[in-house]
Amino acid sequence: MIFQIAGKRFEIDRDRIVSATERLQPNPTDRRNKHYVELHGEEFPIKQPIHAVTSLPYIAFQAQQAHRILVNLGFDVRQWHQPALAQSAETPSKATTTRFAVLFETDEDGYVVASCPALPGCHSQGVTRQEATSNIREAIRGYIASMRKHGEPIPTTDMQEIEVAV
């Protein structure tokens, strides 16, 4: 069947959905995920199979579209008994400690701005360095949790301080 998603046309059928998800693990879910589809004996959040066959970013289409497509293809879309609980980076069985370089600067208003160069766009701030440190830790945790949720690789860091005479 032909479906239009995010202004693009995609030919999607049951076989493509099954094939595209064959080697995937279901994404971790959070309280926003209300529906799932069972594939290969696993419960997949409904947007994941559509992402797998189209390569569209999750934000490019709504869960309602994924629901409609899956139902039209004959899949049994079910509602979680309760919204799925978040699986965060803090899950004890999967928690790891990773070191990231953080750059601290003071802005023109006197706030301490913290940035993590290994994670583009990962910034935070605080009135004090201690507050900025606490805030950037939380920002990094959220950034990594989002990467895990979307199946993106977690960057490794190779950091070295060097001395330069100026």
Secondary structure, 3 states (H helix, E strand, C coil): CEEEECCEEEECCHHHHHHHCCCCCCCCCCCCCCEEEEECCEEEECHHHHHHHHCCCHHHCCHHHHHHHHHHCCCCEEECCCCCCCCCCCCCCCCCCCCCCCEEEECCCCCEEEECCCCCCCEEEECCHHHHHHHHHHHHHHHHHHHHHCCCCCCCCCCCCCCCCC
